[in-house]
Amino acid sequence: QMDVHGRIREVLAETIREELAPEHQQLSTEDLIKALRQRGIIDDVMKELKFVTDVNEKERPSAPKPSTHFVDREPPVLQKTNIDPTRRYLYLQVLGGKAFLEHLQEPEPLPGQICSTFTLCLHFRNQRFRSKPVPCACEPDFHDGFLLEVHKDSLGDGSKMVDATTMLSICDPVHMVLIKTDTFGETTLVASYFLEWRSVLAAENGITNVAVELLGVGTESKVSVGVLNIRLEMYPQLNKTLSPEITNTQFALERQKTAEKERLFLVYAKQWWREYLQIRPTHNVRLVKIFAQDENGVNRPVCSYIRPLRAGRLLDTPRQAARFVSVLGYERAPVIGGGGGKQEQWCTLLAFLCRNKGDCEDHANLLCSLLLGFGLEAFVCVGTKAKGVPHTWVMTCGTDGTITFWESLTGHRYIHRPINPDDPPLVEQPKPLYPYRTIGCIFNHQKFLGNCQPSDAVEVCVFHLHDESKWKPMSGEAIKSVCFPGTTSSVPPFPPLCASTIDAAVTSNEIELQLRILVSEHRKDLGLSTVWDDHLSYLLSPALAAYELERTTSISAGNEEFQDAHTFKGFPIHFVYRNARRAFATCLRSPFCEEIICCRGDQVRLAVRVRVFTYPESACAVWIMFACKYRSVL
């Protein structure tokens, strides 16, 4: 609106004319900024600066039909907020990257051509930001500024501006996650980094430039991925900066305190494990997991991966939360080379959400956190499925003692009724419907319990958690010392969930059009013509809505009307990704679906209906139904 760049150029030209005429000296950035300050331009810009916050409550305006290949689609809801001059902000600029050597050979993308992109996601003190996607390159062209509010409500008196000393006590890092999105829309986690921003408190002028070396994830957590140039600035400027000695001493003290707490917890955990093995030597083969490695290869107590998480207005019920977690993609942590070994990688929540997919542990941790947020007594269970495959799932204890298992990858729920092995043979035993075979331990953010019943089979397991002859507990104090946010800097705070930025109607239409083209082409190759029946397509909508409702509530509804209205062949199929080509390939592998798509006959009319249901983050449930009608020749 203000043409900031134009005005800055005028002032700089003028300054250079005035200042440089006499002796052609070099002007520093500081001199130029001073000139801009004197003419009040920086203040004008700051007044005009509106930054974006996402709003969940507002009604969405329906997005205009997007043109085809713009990756850079803005989230549909942007609310303008002026900077509050009584608050302290950290202005974090990402000024490009370098030495991303994996992309050394990457050709320059042609205009309009879809290419792989990098996106940087940030989380700081309950605020989340995302950079614009930039093409992957050896020197990716990141140019983004993020205004992070340091002074959030937790810091006492809102009317008082926080000073440098108070800010030094805020040990929350800025968590940065780098995601790569390939040309098919598949995401990979490239790096996850905790930025210590407080060095800016000791910088003169309150500005500091840091080169952040990003390391890879999982098996490559010691390998450099690339370097980001980051500039940090406090706004408004600090009246008094600290000396570097003070900040360094503070960091050293924090590290020491953290290391000491972790050391004491390790000593305690070893002692606990020795006692657990003394109960029965066979316990050493049970899946009792006290520590797990995160994406950076850091060993952390499992309890630190869980925290009660409230989803604001984004999710209404525990079952809806389970549906949301189940539509986040499932992908096992990548292993280089064969050997069938499972690479262990429990992701921090930010990395899991930004990548939009993860392993079963990531799903179980998130579901358990959401169920705790809804006030349920929830635990993550560690055990095995059929064939001894290690697995994690979630369990809740009802007030009446009912034990419910929740499968985080599907959203299914199972009531657990234990078999009593001491019953006489004629007593009918419940048949377990769940896929779980053994259970080694259960945990949440406050408790850790090892299973010490004679058998670790789930079907005979009794969940009397207060009975120490069945479940060996860990000390709540010990867990609290290392798993409580704010106690140590090694436990990253949880980010809030974000509302979906996907327009369900637009996306449904896009996928439907692409599928029509794919079906027509496929039939053309078989020498068949294709006639689309728009009315029949529309009639499929209620069925797809009913399928999704059934998945979220376990109640089937509205099917009678659907059955009254139709006689045709139809095939519904459900995906959690939005790639039409991949979905079509999967559909063709089903004989029933293939029969519909390749239907021959008299007056064949085809229909396809796509319905996208959006969930928080960019999670989606995509339902597709193919149908055909033809004249039956008797």
C-alpha positions in Angstrom: 0.0 0.0 0.0 2.8 2.4 0.9 5.2 1.4 -1.8 7.8 1.0 0.9 10.6 0.0 -1.5 10.1 3.1 -3.6 10.3 5.4 -0.6 13.3 3.6 0.8 15.1 4.0 -2.6 14.4 7.7 -2.7 15.8 8.3 0.8 18.8 6.1 0.1 19.6 7.9 -3.1 19.3 11.2 -1.3 21.4 10.1 1.6 24.1 8.8 -0.7 24.1 12.1 -2.6 24.4 14.1 0.6 26.8 11.9 2.5 29.0 10.5 -0.2 29.7 13.7 -2.2 32.6 15.0 -0.1 35.0 12.1 0.3 33.4 9.0 -1.3 33.5 7.0 2.0 31.7 3.7 2.4 28.3 3.8 4.0 27.4 1.0 6.3 23.9 -0.6 6.7 23.6 1.1 10.0 24.1 4.6 8.5 21.4 3.8 5.9 19.0 2.6 8.6 19.8 5.7 10.6 18.9 7.8 7.6 15.6 6.0 7.2 14.9 6.3 10.9 15.5 10.1 10.8 13.0 10.5 8.0 10.5 8.4 10.0 10.1 5.8 7.3 10.8 2.8 9.5 8.2 4.0 12.0 5.6 4.4 9.2 6.4 0.9 7.9 6.1 -0.5 11.4 2.7 1.2 11.8 1.5 -0.1 8.5 3.0 -3.6 9.1 0.2 -6.0 9.4 1.1 -9.6 10.1 -0.9 -12.6 9.5 -2.7 -14.7 12.1 -4.8 -17.7 11.3 -8.4 -17.6 12.5 -10.4 -20.7 13.2 -13.7 -19.1 14.2 -14.3 -16.9 11.1 -16.4 -18.1 8.3 -14.4 -19.0 5.2 -15.1 -17.0 2.1 -15.2 -19.5 -0.7 -11.9 -19.3 -2.6 -12.0 -18.2 -6.2 -11.1 -21.0 -8.6 -7.3 -21.1 -8.5 -5.3 -21.2 -11.7 -3.5 -24.4 -12.3 0.1 -24.3 -11.3 0.6 -21.8 -8.5 2.2 -23.6 -5.6 2.1 -20.4 -3.6 -1.5 -20.4 -2.6 -2.2 -18.2 0.4 -4.2 -19.7 3.2 -7.8 -18.5 2.7 -8.2 -16.8 6.0 -5.8 -14.0 6.8 -6.7 -11.6 9.5 -4.8 -8.3 9.8 -3.5 -7.5 13.2 -1.5 -4.4 14.0 1.7 -4.7 16.0 1.1 -4.0 19.6 3.7 -1.4 20.6 3.6 -2.5 24.2 4.9 -6.0 23.4 8.3 -7.3 22.7 8.8 -9.1 19.4 11.6 -11.1 17.9 11.9 -10.4 14.2 13.5 -13.4 12.6 14.5 -13.1 8.9 15.6 -16.1 6.9 18.0 -14.6 4.3 18.7 -17.5 1.9 20.4 -20.8 2.4 23.7 -22.2 1.1 25.6 -25.5 0.8 22.5 -27.7 0.3 24.9 -30.0 -1.6 22.3 -32.7 -2.4 20.8 -30.2 -4.8 24.0 -29.2 -6.5 23.0 -30.7 -9.8 19.4 -29.4 -9.7 18.6 -27.7 -13.0 17.0 -24.2 -12.9 13.2 -24.7 -13.0 11.5 -23.3 -16.1 8.8 -20.8 -15.4 5.5 -22.5 -14.8 7.1 -25.9 -14.4 6.4 -27.7 -11.1 9.5 -28.5 -9.2 10.5 -29.8 -5.8 10.3 -27.2 -3.0 11.6 -26.5 0.5 9.3 -25.1 3.1 10.4 -23.9 6.5 8.0 -24.3 9.5 8.6 -22.5 12.7 7.1 -22.8 16.2 7.8 -20.4 19.1 5.7 -20.1 22.3 2.4 -21.2 20.9 2.8 -19.4 17.5 3.3 -21.1 14.2 4.7 -19.8 10.9 5.4 -21.2 7.5 7.7 -19.8 4.8 6.7 -19.6 1.2 7.8 -22.7 -0.7 11.1 -22.1 -2.6 12.5 -24.3 -5.3 15.1 -26.8 -4.0 18.6 -25.7 -5.0 22.1 -25.7 -3.7 21.4 -22.1 -2.5 17.7 -22.0 -1.9 16.2 -18.5 -2.1 14.5 -18.2 1.2 13.5 -14.6 1.9 11.0 -14.5 4.7 10.5 -12.5 7.9 8.6 -13.8 10.9 7.4 -11.6 13.7 7.5 -13.8 16.9 5.9 -12.4 20.0 8.1 -13.0 23.0 5.9 -11.5 25.6 3.0 -13.9 25.8 0.4 -13.9 28.5 2.3 -16.2 30.8 4.7 -13.4 31.8 2.9 -11.6 34.5 2.0 -8.0 34.1 0.8 -7.3 30.5 1.3 -3.6 30.7 5.0 -3.8 31.4 7.5 -4.2 28.6 9.8 -7.2 29.2 13.4 -6.3 29.6 16.4 -8.3 28.5 17.0 -9.9 31.9 13.4 -11.3 32.0 13.7 -12.5 28.4 16.9 -14.3 29.3 14.8 -16.6 31.5 12.6 -17.6 28.6 14.3 -20.8 27.6 11.9 -21.8 24.8 13.9 -22.2 21.6 12.5 -21.4 18.1 11.8 -24.8 16.6 12.5 -24.9 12.9 11.5 -27.8 10.6 12.6 -28.0 7.0 10.3 -30.0 4.7 10.9 -31.0 1.1 7.9 -31.5 -1.1 8.5 -33.3 -4.4 6.7 -32.9 -7.7 4.0 -35.4 -6.7 3.3 -33.6 -3.4 5.1 -36.2 -1.3 6.8 -34.6 1.8 10.0 -35.6 3.5 11.5 -34.3 6.7 14.9 -32.7 5.8 16.0 -31.2 9.1 14.7 -30.2 12.6 16.6 -27.5 14.5 16.2 -25.7 17.8 17.4 -22.2 17.4 18.8 -20.5 20.6 17.5 -17.0 19.9 18.7 -15.3 23.1 22.1 -14.5 21.8 20.4 -11.4 20.3 20.0 -10.0 23.9 23.7 -9.5 24.0 24.1 -8.2 20.5 25.0 -4.5 19.9 22.2 -2.6 18.1 20.0 -5.6 19.2 20.7 -7.3 15.8 22.6 -10.4 15.2 23.3 -12.6 12.2 23.7 -16.3 12.6 24.6 -19.1 10.1 22.6 -22.1 11.2 24.0 -25.5 10.1 21.1 -27.9 9.6 21.8 -31.6 10.2 19.9 -34.4 8.7 17.4 -36.7 10.5 17.3 -40.3 11.6 20.3 -42.3 10.3 21.7 -39.0 8.9 21.5 -37.0 12.1 25.3 -36.3 12.0 25.4 -35.2 8.4 25.1 -31.6 7.3 22.2 -30.8 5.0 22.8 -27.1 4.4 23.2 -23.7 6.1 20.5 -21.1 6.6 21.4 -17.4 7.1 19.3 -16.0 9.8 19.0 -12.5 11.1 17.5 -11.8 14.5 16.4 -8.4 15.8 14.5 -7.3 18.9 11.6 -4.9 18.3 11.2 -2.4 19.9 15.0 -2.1 20.5 16.3 -2.9 23.9 17.3 0.0 26.1 20.0 -2.0 27.6 21.6 -5.1 26.1 23.3 -7.8 28.3 26.9 -8.7 28.1 27.8 -11.9 26.2 29.3 -13.3 29.4 25.9 -13.1 31.1 24.1 -14.9 28.3 26.8 -17.5 27.9 26.8 -18.2 31.7 23.0 -18.6 31.6 23.2 -21.1 28.7 25.9 -23.0 30.5 23.9 -23.2 33.7 20.8 -24.4 31.9 22.8 -27.1 30.0 24.4 -28.2 33.2 21.0 -28.4 35.1 19.4 -30.3 32.2 22.3 -32.7 32.0 22.2 -33.3 35.7 18.5 -34.0 35.7 18.9 -36.4 32.7 21.8 -38.1 34.4 19.8 -38.7 37.6 16.8 -40.0 35.6 19.1 -42.4 33.8 20.5 -43.7 37.1 16.9 -44.1 38.3 15.7 -45.8 35.1 18.6 -48.4 35.3 17.7 -49.2 38.9 14.0 -49.5 38.0 14.9 -51.9 35.1 17.1 -54.0 37.4 14.2 -54.4 39.9 11.9 -55.2 37.0 14.2 -58.0 35.8 14.4 -59.4 39.4 10.6 -60.1 39.3 11.1 -62.5 36.4 14.1 -63.1 34.3 11.9 -63.5 31.2 11.0 -59.8 31.5 14.0 -59.0 29.5 12.2 -59.9 26.2 9.2 -57.8 27.0 8.7 -54.6 25.1 9.4 -52.1 27.9 10.5 -48.9 26.3 11.7 -46.2 28.6 13.7 -44.0 26.1 13.1 -43.4 22.4 15.1 -41.5 19.8 13.7 -38.4 18.2 14.3 -37.3 14.6 17.7 -35.8 15.6 18.8 -39.1 17.1 18.5 -37.7 20.7 17.4 -40.3 23.3 14.5 -38.9 25.3 12.2 -40.5 27.9 9.0 -41.7 26.2 6.8 -39.8 28.6 8.2 -36.5 27.2 6.5 -37.2 23.8 3.1 -36.8 25.4 1.3 -33.8 26.8 -2.4 -33.0 27.1 -3.2 -31.2 23.9 -6.3 -29.1 23.4 -7.4 -28.5 19.8 -9.4 -25.3 20.5 -12.4 -25.3 18.2 -10.8 -27.5 15.6 -12.0 -30.9 17.0 -15.2 -31.4 18.9 -15.0 -35.0 20.2 -12.5 -37.7 21.1 -13.7 -39.8 18.2 -13.3 -36.9 15.8 -9.7 -36.5 17.2 -9.2 -40.2 16.5 -10.5 -39.8 12.9 -8.1 -36.8 12.4 -5.1 -38.7 13.6 -6.0 -41.7 11.4 -6.1 -39.5 8.2 -2.6 -38.2 8.8 -0.4 -40.3 6.5 1.3 -43.4 7.8 5.0 -44.0 6.8 7.6 -46.1 8.5 10.9 -44.3 9.2 13.1 -44.8 6.2 16.0 -47.3 6.4 19.0 -47.2 4.1 19.7 -50.7 2.8 17.8 -53.9 3.6 18.0 -56.2 6.6 14.3 -55.6 7.5 15.4 -53.7 10.6 13.0 -51.0 11.8 14.7 -47.6 12.0 13.4 -46.1 15.2 12.4 -42.5 15.0 9.8 -40.9 17.2 9.1 -37.4 15.8 8.6 -34.2 17.7 5.0 -33.1 17.2 6.0 -30.2 15.0 8.0 -32.4 12.6 5.1 -34.9 12.4 2.5 -32.2 11.7 4.5 -30.3 9.2 5.4 -33.5 7.3 1.8 -34.6 7.6 2.8 -38.2 8.0 4.7 -40.4 10.4 5.1 -43.8 12.0 2.6 -45.6 14.3 4.4 -44.2 17.4 3.9 -40.6 16.1 0.1 -41.3 15.6 -0.3 -43.0 19.0 1.5 -40.1 20.8 -0.6 -37.5 19.1 -3.9 -39.4 19.7 -3.0 -40.0 23.4 -2.2 -36.2 23.8 -5.5 -35.2 22.3 -7.5 -37.7 24.4 -5.8 -36.4 27.5 -6.8 -32.9 26.4 -10.4 -34.1 26.3 -10.0 -35.2 29.9 -9.8 -38.9 29.3 -7.4 -41.1 31.2 -5.3 -42.2 28.2 -2.1 -44.2 27.8 0.1 -45.3 24.9 0.6 -49.0 24.9 3.8 -50.6 23.6 3.6 -54.2 22.4 3.3 -56.4 19.4 0.7 -57.3 16.7 0.5 -60.6 14.9 3.8 -62.2 13.9 5.5 -60.3 16.7 5.7 -57.0 14.8 6.3 -54.2 17.4 3.4 -51.8 17.5 2.0 -48.9 19.6 -1.6 -48.0 20.2 -3.7 -46.0 22.7 -5.8 -47.2 25.6 -8.3 -45.3 27.7 -9.7 -46.2 31.2 -13.3 -45.4 31.8 -14.5 -44.3 35.2 -16.4 -47.6 35.4 -13.2 -49.5 34.7 -13.9 -50.1 31.0 -10.7 -50.5 29.0 -10.9 -49.2 25.4 -8.1 -49.7 22.8 -7.9 -47.1 20.1 -6.0 -47.9 16.9 -4.4 -44.6 15.9 -3.8 -45.6 12.3 -7.4 -46.5 11.5 -9.5 -44.7 14.2 -11.0 -48.1 15.2 -12.0 -48.7 18.9 -12.1 -52.0 20.7 -13.5 -52.8 24.1 -11.0 -55.1 26.1 -12.5 -58.0 28.0 -9.8 -60.1 29.5 -9.9 -63.9 29.3 -9.6 -65.5 32.7 -7.1 -68.4 32.3 -8.2 -70.0 35.6 -11.8 -70.4 34.4 -13.0 -74.0 33.8 -12.9 -75.0 30.1 -16.7 -74.8 29.7 -17.0 -71.1 30.6 -17.4 -69.2 27.3 -14.5 -66.7 26.9 -14.8 -63.4 25.0 -13.3 -63.5 21.5 -10.8 -60.5 21.1 -11.5 -58.5 18.0 -8.4 -56.3 18.4 -5.1 -57.1 16.4 -2.8 -56.8 19.5 -0.9 -59.8 20.8 1.4 -58.7 23.6 1.8 -55.6 25.8 5.1 -54.7 27.6 4.4 -51.3 29.1 2.0 -48.3 29.1 2.8 -44.6 29.6 1.5 -41.1 29.4 2.9 -37.7 30.4 2.9 -38.5 34.1 3.0 -42.3 34.5 5.1 -45.2 33.2 4.0 -48.8 34.1 5.8 -52.0 33.2 3.6 -55.1 32.7 4.7 -57.7 35.3 1.8 -60.2 35.0 2.9 -63.8 34.4 2.0 -63.5 30.7 2.3 -60.4 28.5 -0.5 -61.6 26.2 -3.0 -58.8 25.8 -6.0 -61.2 25.9 -5.3 -62.2 29.5 -4.0 -58.8 30.6 -5.7 -57.2 33.6 -5.5 -53.4 33.7 -5.7 -52.9 37.5 -3.1 -50.1 37.2 -2.9 -49.5 41.0 -2.0 -53.2 41.7 1.8 -53.2 41.8 1.9 -57.0 41.5 0.5 -56.5 38.0 2.0 -53.2 36.9 5.4 -51.9 38.1 5.2 -48.1 38.3 8.0 -45.6 37.8 8.2 -42.7 40.3 6.0 -39.8 39.2 8.5 -37.4 40.6 11.3 -38.9 38.5 9.2 -38.6 35.3 8.2 -35.0 36.2 11.8 -34.0 36.6 12.6 -34.7 32.9 9.2 -34.6 31.2 7.7 -31.5 32.4 7.7 -28.5 30.0 9.8 -25.6 31.3 11.9 -27.9 33.6 14.5 -28.6 30.9 15.1 -27.2 27.5 15.5 -30.7 26.1 11.7 -31.2 25.9 10.3 -29.1 23.1 7.0 -27.4 23.9 4.0 -28.6 21.9 2.8 -26.5 19.0 -0.9 -25.7 18.7 -2.9 -27.3 15.9 -3.7 -25.1 12.9 -7.0 -25.0 11.0 -7.0 -26.5 7.5 -6.1 -24.3 4.7 -7.6 -26.6 2.1 -10.8 -25.6 0.4 -12.8 -28.8 0.4 -15.1 -27.9 -2.6 -12.3 -26.7 -4.9 -10.1 -29.7 -4.1 -13.0 -32.1 -4.6 -13.7 -30.6 -8.0 -10.0 -30.6 -9.1 -9.6 -34.3 -8.2 -12.9 -35.2 -9.9 -11.9 -33.5 -13.1 -8.5 -35.2 -13.1 -10.1 -38.6 -12.5 -12.6 -38.0 -15.4 -9.7 -37.3 -17.7 -7.8 -40.4 -16.5 -10.9 -42.6 -16.9 -11.6 -41.3 -20.4 -8.0 -41.9 -21.5 -7.9 -45.4 -20.0 -11.1 -46.3 -21.8 -9.9 -44.8 -25.0 -6.8 -47.1 -24.9 -9.3 -50.0 -24.6 -11.2 -48.7 -27.6 -14.2 -47.6 -25.5 -16.0 -44.2 -25.6 -17.0 -42.5 -22.4 -20.3 -40.8 -21.6 -20.5 -39.0 -18.2 -23.7 -38.8 -16.3 -23.6 -35.7 -14.2 -26.9 -36.5 -12.4 -25.7 -39.9 -11.3 -22.4 -38.3 -10.1 -24.5 -35.9 -7.9 -26.6 -38.8 -6.6 -23.4 -40.4 -5.1 -22.8 -37.5 -2.7 -25.0 -38.7 0.1 -23.3 -42.0 0.2 -19.8 -40.5 0.5 -21.0 -38.1 3.3 -22.6 -41.1 5.1 -19.3 -43.1 4.9 -17.3 -40.3 6.5 -19.9 -39.7 9.2 -19.7 -43.4 10.0 -15.9 -43.2 10.3 -16.1 -40.2 12.7 -19.1 -41.3 14.9 -19.5 -45.1 14.3 -23.1 -44.3 13.5 -24.4 -45.2 10.0 -27.1 -42.8 8.8 -29.0 -41.7 5.7 -28.5 -44.9 3.8 -32.2 -45.7 3.3 -32.8 -42.7 1.1 -29.6 -43.5 -0.9 -30.8 -47.0 -1.5 -34.3 -45.8 -2.5 -32.9 -43.5 -5.2 -30.6 -45.9 -7.0 -30.0 -49.0 -9.1 -26.5 -49.0 -10.5 -23.1 -50.5 -9.8 -21.0 -48.4 -7.5 -17.6 -48.7 -5.8 -16.5 -46.4 -3.0 -12.8 -46.1 -2.0 -11.0 -44.0 0.6 -7.6 -42.3 0.6 -5.7 -39.9 2.8 -3.8 -38.2 0.0 -4.9 -35.8 -2.8 -3.0 -37.3 -5.7 -5.5 -38.3 -8.4 -3.1 -40.3 -10.5 -2.0 -42.4 -7.6 -5.6 -42.9 -6.4 -6.6 -44.0 -9.9 -3.8 -46.5 -10.1 -4.9 -48.0 -6.8 -8.6 -48.1 -7.9 -7.6 -50.1 -11.0 -6.0 -52.8 -8.9 -9.5 -53.6 -7.4 -11.3 -56.0 -9.7 -14.7 -54.6 -8.8 -13.6 -51.0 -9.5 -11.8 -52.0 -12.7 -15.0 -53.8 -13.9 -16.9 -50.5 -13.5 -14.3 -48.3 -15.1 -13.9 -50.7 -18.1 -17.6 -51.5 -18.4 -18.8 -52.4 -21.9 -22.4 -52.6 -23.0 -25.4 -50.8 -24.4 -25.7 -47.1 -23.5 -23.1 -47.2 -20.7 -23.0 -44.0 -18.7 -20.2 -43.5 -16.1 -20.1 -41.3 -13.0 -17.4 -40.4 -10.6 -17.8 -38.4 -7.4 -15.1 -37.1 -5.1 -15.7 -35.7 -1.7 -12.8 -34.2 0.3 -13.3 -33.9 4.1 -10.8 -31.5 5.7 -9.3 -31.9 9.1 -6.8 -29.7 11.0 -3.3 -29.2 9.6 -3.5 -30.3 6.0 -5.0 -33.7 6.8 -7.8 -34.8 4.4 -10.1 -37.8 4.0 -10.7 -38.3 0.3 -13.7 -40.5 -0.7 -14.0 -41.5 -4.3 -16.9 -43.4 -5.8 -17.1 -44.7 -9.4 -20.4 -45.9 -10.7 -21.9 -47.0 -14.0 -25.4 -47.5 -15.5 -26.3 -49.4 -18.6 -29.3 -50.8 -20.3 -29.7 -54.4 -19.3 -30.4 -56.5 -22.4 -32.3 -59.6 -21.3 
